[in-house]
Amino acid sequence: MDIVGYADRLSAAPGDVVRFMVSTIAPRYEASIVRLIHGDTQQPGPGYKDEPTPSTVDGQYVGREQAIHIGSHVVVADTPALRLTGSLALHAWVYPTTPGGGAQGIITKWSAADDRGYGLMLDATGALALWLGGGPGQAVQLSTGVPLRASAWYSVAASLDASLDAASGEVLLVQVSRPAWPDDASAAQVRHLTEARSSPTLAPLIIAGHAVDASGTLVSAHFNGKIDAPRVFGRALSPAELNALAGPDMLPADLAANALAAWDFSRGISSTDVFDASPHGLHGHTVNMPMRADVVYFEAPQGGAVFAVGSITWCGCLSQDNYHNSVSRMTENVLRRFLLSP
């Protein structure tokens, strides 16, 4: 389209300020306010009709093209604590929906423009991978070589032990589905010996993508699916410790001292804030409003509460097993809470 635009609100009262965002390839464009009477141009209707409403908006404006950057993600500002150049470990729960659809970022502090940083990724085949970048032309991608299944939850982790000696290191990659399948062909635990290390970058840490360059203004390789409980550690973790991260605790007590960040998406779920549950307070914010949960319940500070579900099949599940099911019980509990609230 040669010109597109939108207002920053759907309705306004007298005295309110409305902003209009316009993108066009034309050097100039004309704008005016009209009262829309009929917007359908299809026959046999009356056709398009509007009524001019004179305002200070009427006139010509300088046009410019403004790109729309799609994709939802979390941004955590750059900080020296996250500029890891030696041993590290990354862990998250993921539910991929399009594994094999291209590289997808899970937890990354990566600048694609100069191949610097590190990142927990799904590679182009849908397998778990650790990216390590030492600078231009020095990017290394280490993978399990085993694609994840679509629409299944996995505990995924990468650990780099850089303490072996100055010239080598060991990477451990672990992916396991939950609940685990018997003889699951998509489960993998793979070790790699590598000399690769991460070179520090000023790019922000991105959850569900990676930065195009150190500015972090643009993000690519967005993750398709769900991510929960992403965590970053400043040392290598053993297989037993990685297995503990696949347990119910947000941050196991014996690993808390080594955690640089542990983001809890359940906190501040009605906002764009993303909270770090570790002592370091490396909080972030969401971009392009990613869905924070399939089921949401929160109470407003001034009173009232919201219960929302992300599935259109929710109501259809209520009557299963004569209403003796978890969906029905959760709905009943919420309704009782609403009814008992003052």
HUTA-V799239 format. One line per field, one symbol per residue. phi: phi as a letter, one per 40 degrees, with the letter a starting at -180 (. if undefined). psi: psi as a letter, one per 30 degrees, with the letter a starting at -180 (. if undefined). A space follows every 50 residues. Layout:
# HUTA-V799239
phi->???
psi->???
This chain:
# HUTA-V799239
phi->.cabaaccacaacdgcbbbbbbbacccaabbacbcccabcccccccgcaa bdbdaccdibbccacbcbcchbabbbddadccccbbcaabaacbbcbbcg chcbcbbbbbbccbfbhaacbbcccgccabbbbbhdgbcbbbbcgbcccc facbcbabbbbcccacbaabbbbbbacbccccfccccabbbbcaccbccc bccccbbgiaccaccgcbbbfccbhbbbfcbbbcacbcdccccccccccc addcbcccccaacbcccgccbccbccccccgccbacbgfcccacbbbabc dchgabbabcbccdcccdcdffgcaccccccccccccccccc
psi->kfkllllglflklkflkkkkkkklfkfllkklkljkekfkgklglfakkl jkjklfekaklklkkjkjjlkklkkkkkkeffikfbklkkklklikfhkg glkkkdjkikjfeghkalkklkaffglklkkkkglkghkkjklfgjkllk hkkkkklkkjjgfelffllkkkkkkklkkkkkhjffkkjkkkklfklkkk lgklkkkhalkeaffgekkahkkjbkklhkkkkglkkleeeeeefgafke jkeffeffkekjkjffkhfgagkkkjflffhilallkgikkflekkklkk eglllkkkkgkfgeeffegkhhgileeeeeeeeeeeeeefk.
